[in-house]
Amino acid sequence: MEILLISSVFLVLMTLGVPIGTALGVAGVVTIFQFDLGIEMLGVNFSSGIASFPLLAIPFFVLAGVILDRAGLAATIARFFELLVGKSTGGLAMVAVMTCIFWGSLSGSGPATTAAVGMILLTPMIKHGYKKSFAGATIANASDLSIILPPSIAFIIYGNITSVSVSALFVAGIIPGLLTGAGTVLVAYLVSRKRGYRGIASRGTPAELWQAFKRSVWALLAPVVILGGIYSGIFTPTEAAVVAVFYSLFVAVFIYRSIRLRDMIDMLVDAAVTSSVIMFIVVFAGIFTWTASVIGVIDSAAELIVSIAPNAVVMIILIDLLLLALGMVLDAISISYLLMPILIPVLKAFGIDPVWYGVIFISALAVGQATPPVGVNLFTAANLINSDVDAVAKEAIPYVLMDVVILVILSLLPILSLYLPIKAGLYSP
């Protein structure tokens, strides 16, 4: 009866268009009240849901991304790659992907990357003959890398739920993220060549390229500083987030001189709003998860998965398919809190490495950001070009297919995810 109630309330609220965080929280609270499961635990769950040291990294990484965005660093990165590969067939499409790779490693947010890179490159792409829906789809899909490449907010959430080292997860995402990026560049090139999308008129001179590199080097160094400190063990991901804020401020104020300290109020407000939305989902999803655990939903679901899947490979494939489907209608954080408590005992039952599976899990969720009907990156790109979401989604199909191929590769070859964290001494299977 409890299971029926919590499921019904959640599904009804979702059908009515209630935000996912609210739907999860209300379903959990109603079930707790109705069956007297311990209402006094609500306050404890609420505070413990966000009183986590790893979660402290989220507002700091968000703030660092806001500062770098206001400083205009995305434009400097785009200019460097434009001079580097812009003349090639499909040059601007590849520039967009490469800029998304680097900007995603600074922002950790797919929609933020889509907006930042889209405002810079969508207009030039359209002016050079690219179909505007293809231009939007390219940037929307490439921005998926923001939650695979560190510093990924999705990895922080996964590590908090599973008690897995966030440092290990960050480093584990590097090779899969770059592999996914390479696949995206390949698709952009092949489609551009087929449609005759040419590069820009002229390649930059060595002097122009050098000047662009010098101007963008501070932006390009940001992920190196952050990951280098984590990789070498100098600081934790949470400490790295604080370092990222001060690094961003130093670059924005003293190097580019594009913002003033008085601009900090607006930037702090933007970062606070974004962080509060994330924490809102974290808190209410945590209440839902606790309630589901108390009434036995998690144990029953885990036992069902173990009984259905004859081996680990089949289990991973089934869950990947489920993640691809859920990613079309829910955000990555909500899916993590809905599924990972169920999957933790399943992973133990099949002897699956949690760091390796973390990369698979987040990579599958990344695909959902560029698939309808709730692909947040698609909506962001469609708004930027004043286009229909369906048109952008149709152009994203080749990219999504490539993402699925790479997801299969990551699911079959754990070494791609585990090599760097093991090599760095951050993880021992």
Residue, then its C-alpha position, 0 to 999 in steps of 0.5 A: m500500500e505504501i509503495l502504491l501511494i508514493s508511486s501514485v503521488f509522484l506520477v500524478l504530480m509529474t503529470l501535472g507538470v510539478p517540478i521534479g524536486t517538489a514531486l519527489g519531496v511531496a510524494g515522500v512527505v505524504t507517505i511519511f504522514q499517511f503511514d506514520l513512518g517517523i515525521e520527526m526524521l524529516g528535519v534530520n533528513f533535510s539537514s543531513g541531505i546537504a550537510s556533506f563535505p563533497l557537496l560544498a564543492i557544488p556552489f563553489f564550482v558554480l560560482a567559478g563558472v559564473i565568474l569565467d562566463r562574465a569574464g568572457l573567457a568562452a570567446t577567447i577559447a573559441r577564437f583560438f580554436e577558430l584560428l586553429v581549425g576554422k578553415s577546415t571543412g566543417g571548421l566552425a562546427m568543430v570549433a564549437v565542439m572543441t570550445c564546448i569541451f574546454w568550457g564544459s570542463l570549467s562550468g560543469s553544467g550542460p545548459a550553461t555551456t550551451a548558452a555560453v558557447g551558443m551566444i558566441l558561435l551560433t551566429p557565425m555558423i549560421k552566417h557561414g551557411y550552416k543550417k541553424s538547427f544543425a548548429g544548435a544541435t552541435i552545440a547542445n550535444a557537445s555540451d553534454l560533455s560538461i557532466i562527464l568531464p571534471p569538475s562535473i556536478a553529476f559526479i559530485i552527486y554520484g560520489n555523495i550517494t555512493s560514498v565513492s571518491v569524487s577525486a577518483l570519479f573526476v579523473a576517471g571521467i577524463i578519458p571517456g570525456l575526451l573519447t566522447g568529444a572526439g566522436t562528436v568532432l567526427v560526426a560534426y566533420l562527416v555531416s559538414r563534409k556531406r552537406g558542403y559546410r566549408g570553413i572560414a575564409s582564411r586561416g590565421t597567421p602564426a602571429e595571430l594564432w600565437q596572440a590568440f593562444k596567449r589570450s586564451v591560455w589562462a582559460l585553457l589552464a583552468p582545468v589543468v590547475i584544478l585537475g592537476g591539484i586533484y591528480s597530484g593529491i594537493f587538494t580535494p575536489t571541494e578544496a579544488a572548487v575554492v581554488a577555482v573561485f580564486y583562480s577565476l577571480f584573479v584571471a577575470v579581475f587582473i588578467y582580462r580586467s573584464i569585471r570589477l569587484r562590484d560585479m561580484i554581487d550579481m555573480l554571487v546572486d546568479a551562483a546562489v540561485t543555481s546552487s539553491v536549485i540543485m540543493f533543493i532537488v538534493v534535499f527533497a530527492g533525499i527524503f524520497t529515497w529515505t522513504a522508499s528505503v523504509i517502505g522496502v521499495i529499494d530492496s524489492a527493486a534491487e532483488l528484482i533487477v538481480s533476478i532478471a539479469p543473468n550476469a553483469v553485462v546484461m544488467i549494465i545493458l538493461i540499466d543503460l537502456l533505462l537511463l537513456a529513457l529516463g534521461m529524456v524526461l528527468d534531470a541527471i540529479s533526480i535520476s541519480y537519487l531515484l536509481m543509485p540507492i537501488l543500484i548500489p546493492v545490485l553493483k555489489a551483487f554482480g561485483i561491478d566496480p563503482v567508479w567504472y559504473g559511475v562513468i557509465f551512469i553519468s555518460a548515459l545521463a549525459v545523452g538525455q540532455a540532448t534528447p527530447p522531450v526534456g533535453v535541457n540543452l536542446f531547449t537552450a539551443a532552440n531558444l538561442i536560435n528561435s527554432d522549434v525544439d523538434a528540428v534541433a532534436k532531429e539534427a542531434i540524432p547522429y550525435v546521439l547515436m555516436d554517444v550510444v556507441i561510445l557508451v557501449i565501448l565504455s561499458l565493455l572496457p572498464i580500463l578506459s575509466l579506471y586507468l587514470p585514477i589507478k595510475a594517479g593512486l586515487y583509487s584501488p579496485 
